[in-house]
């Protein structure tokens, strides 16, 4: 998802200008926040799958739902305090960050999975991979005028930097060898 998200996050304004005659005021920010919140939510999918595999989903569903719906009262309070409209997304992102913490606690209780291992191997790795992958597309984005030329170069730079970052930082040696083996097998089959 990273190499699809990066060009969209960086070129949101250009994409919306191409797509819409009149771009509504908060559209660029909303699209970016929707992608960020989606990426945060995706990080917990493996934990969700592992917990569901136990068959004991009642407790899990109750706790995740309780923390997930906190976005609604947080948004309501933010709006009552006069906060800008984007605080709905900030509330959602915060609520789902809390859901990830709850998931880690539930994973430890339900399947004995160590939370710090998940934090290190998933969250930290994803953060480092993303931080490295964004550098080249960001440099391209800030070096060229908005337009199709920059969009194409940013997209290509996003794909290349994401793949390299994932390959050399996101994957361990065994995973990298496995991916290369599958890739070579695929190439041989196509010949």
C-alpha positions as CSV (number, residue, x, y, z in Angstrom):
1,X,0.0,0.0,0.0
2,X,3.0,2.3,0.6
3,X,4.0,2.8,-3.0
4,X,0.4,3.6,-3.9
5,X,-0.2,5.9,-1.0
6,X,3.0,8.0,-1.3
7,X,2.2,9.6,-4.7
8,X,-1.4,10.1,-3.7
9,X,-0.4,11.8,-0.4
10,X,2.2,14.0,-2.1
11,X,0.1,14.8,-5.2
12,X,-3.4,15.0,-3.7
13,X,-3.9,18.6,-4.8
14,X,-3.0,17.8,-8.4
15,X,-5.1,14.6,-8.6
16,X,-8.1,16.4,-7.2
17,X,-7.6,19.3,-9.6
18,X,-7.6,16.8,-12.5
19,X,-10.6,14.9,-11.2
20,X,-12.9,17.7,-10.0
21,X,-13.9,21.0,-11.7
22,X,-14.1,22.7,-8.3
23,X,-12.1,21.2,-5.4
24,X,-14.0,21.6,-2.1
25,X,-12.1,23.5,0.6
26,X,-10.9,20.6,2.9
27,X,-10.7,17.9,0.2
28,X,-6.9,17.7,0.1
29,X,-6.5,17.5,3.8
30,X,-9.4,14.9,4.1
31,X,-7.9,12.7,1.4
32,X,-4.5,12.7,3.1
33,X,-6.0,12.1,6.6
34,X,-8.1,9.2,5.2
35,X,-5.0,7.6,3.8
36,X,-3.1,8.0,7.0
37,X,-5.9,6.6,9.1
38,X,-6.3,3.7,6.7
39,X,-2.6,2.9,6.9
40,X,-2.8,3.0,10.7
41,X,-5.8,0.7,10.7
42,X,-4.1,-1.7,8.4
43,X,-1.2,-2.2,10.8
44,X,-3.6,-4.0,13.2
45,X,-5.0,-6.4,10.6
46,X,-2.6,-9.2,11.5
47,X,-3.4,-8.9,15.1
48,X,-7.1,-9.0,14.3
49,X,-6.7,-12.2,12.2
50,X,-4.6,-13.9,14.9
51,X,-7.2,-13.1,17.6
52,X,-10.1,-14.2,15.4
53,X,-8.4,-17.5,14.8
54,X,-8.8,-18.4,18.4
55,X,-12.5,-18.5,18.0
56,X,-12.9,-16.5,21.2
57,X,-14.1,-13.2,19.6
58,X,-16.6,-11.9,22.1
59,X,-14.1,-10.2,24.5
60,X,-12.0,-9.0,21.6
61,X,-15.0,-7.5,19.7
62,X,-16.3,-5.8,22.9
63,X,-13.0,-4.1,23.7
64,X,-12.1,-3.1,20.2
65,X,-15.6,-1.7,19.6
66,X,-15.5,0.3,22.8
67,X,-12.2,2.0,22.0
68,X,-13.1,2.3,18.3
69,X,-16.3,4.2,18.9
70,X,-14.5,6.8,21.2
71,X,-13.9,8.7,17.9
72,X,-17.5,9.8,18.0
73,X,-17.6,11.5,21.4
74,X,-14.1,12.9,20.8
75,X,-15.3,14.4,17.6
76,X,-18.4,15.8,19.3
77,X,-16.3,17.4,22.1
78,X,-13.9,18.8,19.6
79,X,-16.7,20.4,17.6
80,X,-18.4,21.7,20.7
81,X,-15.0,23.4,21.6
82,X,-15.0,25.1,18.2
83,X,-12.2,22.9,16.7
84,X,-11.9,22.8,12.9
85,X,-13.6,20.1,10.8
86,X,-10.5,18.0,10.4
87,X,-10.6,17.1,14.0
88,X,-13.1,14.3,13.1
89,X,-10.1,12.6,11.3
90,X,-7.7,13.4,14.2
91,X,-10.2,11.8,16.6
92,X,-10.5,8.8,14.4
93,X,-6.7,8.4,14.1
94,X,-6.3,8.7,17.8
95,X,-9.1,6.3,18.5
96,X,-7.6,3.7,16.2
97,X,-4.2,4.2,17.7
98,X,-5.8,3.3,21.0
99,X,-7.5,0.3,19.4
100,X,-4.0,-0.9,18.3
101,X,-2.8,-0.7,21.9
102,X,-5.9,-2.7,23.0
103,X,-5.2,-5.2,20.3
104,X,-1.7,-5.7,21.6
105,X,-3.0,-6.3,25.1
106,X,-5.6,-8.7,23.8
107,X,-3.1,-10.6,21.6
108,X,-1.0,-11.1,24.7
109,X,-3.9,-12.5,26.7
110,X,-5.5,-14.5,23.9
111,X,-2.5,-16.0,22.1
112,X,0.4,-15.2,24.3
113,X,2.0,-13.0,21.7
114,X,4.5,-10.5,23.2
115,X,3.3,-6.9,22.5
116,X,6.8,-5.5,22.3
117,X,7.8,-7.9,19.6
118,X,4.8,-6.8,17.6
119,X,5.7,-3.1,18.2
120,X,9.3,-3.7,17.1
121,X,8.7,-6.0,14.2
122,X,5.6,-4.2,12.8
123,X,5.1,-0.7,14.0
124,X,8.8,0.4,14.3
125,X,9.7,-1.4,11.0
126,X,6.7,0.2,9.2
127,X,7.7,3.7,10.5
128,X,11.3,3.3,9.5
129,X,10.5,1.9,6.1
130,X,8.0,4.7,5.5
131,X,10.4,7.4,6.7
132,X,13.1,6.2,4.3
133,X,10.7,5.6,1.4
134,X,9.3,9.1,1.5
135,X,12.6,10.9,1.1
136,X,13.1,10.5,-2.6
137,X,9.5,11.2,-3.7
138,X,9.4,14.3,-1.3
139,X,12.6,15.6,-2.9
140,X,11.1,15.2,-6.4
141,X,7.8,16.8,-5.2
142,X,9.6,19.8,-3.8
143,X,11.9,20.2,-6.8
144,X,9.4,20.4,-9.7
145,X,6.4,22.5,-10.5
146,X,3.0,20.9,-10.1
147,X,1.9,19.0,-13.2
148,X,1.7,15.7,-15.0
149,X,5.5,15.5,-15.3
150,X,6.0,15.8,-11.5
151,X,3.2,13.4,-10.8
152,X,4.7,10.7,-13.0
153,X,8.2,11.2,-11.6
154,X,6.9,11.3,-8.0
155,X,4.9,8.1,-8.7
156,X,8.0,6.3,-10.1
157,X,10.2,7.6,-7.3
158,X,7.6,6.3,-4.8
159,X,7.5,2.9,-6.3
160,X,11.3,2.6,-6.5
161,X,12.0,4.0,-3.0
162,X,9.2,2.0,-1.4
163,X,10.4,-1.3,-3.0
164,X,14.0,-0.6,-2.0
165,X,13.1,0.5,1.5
166,X,10.9,-2.6,2.0
167,X,13.5,-4.9,0.5
168,X,16.5,-3.7,2.5
169,X,14.9,-2.4,5.8
170,X,11.5,-4.0,6.0
171,X,12.5,-7.6,5.2
172,X,14.9,-9.7,7.2
173,X,17.5,-11.8,5.3
174,X,15.3,-14.9,5.2
175,X,12.3,-13.0,3.9
176,X,14.4,-11.3,1.3
177,X,15.8,-14.6,0.1
178,X,12.3,-16.1,0.0
179,X,11.0,-13.1,-2.1
180,X,13.9,-13.4,-4.5
181,X,13.4,-17.1,-4.8
182,X,9.7,-16.6,-5.7
183,X,10.6,-13.8,-8.1
184,X,13.2,-15.9,-10.0
185,X,10.8,-18.9,-10.1
186,X,8.1,-16.6,-11.6
187,X,10.6,-15.2,-14.2
188,X,11.7,-18.7,-15.2
189,X,8.1,-19.9,-15.6
190,X,7.3,-17.0,-17.9
191,X,10.3,-17.8,-20.3
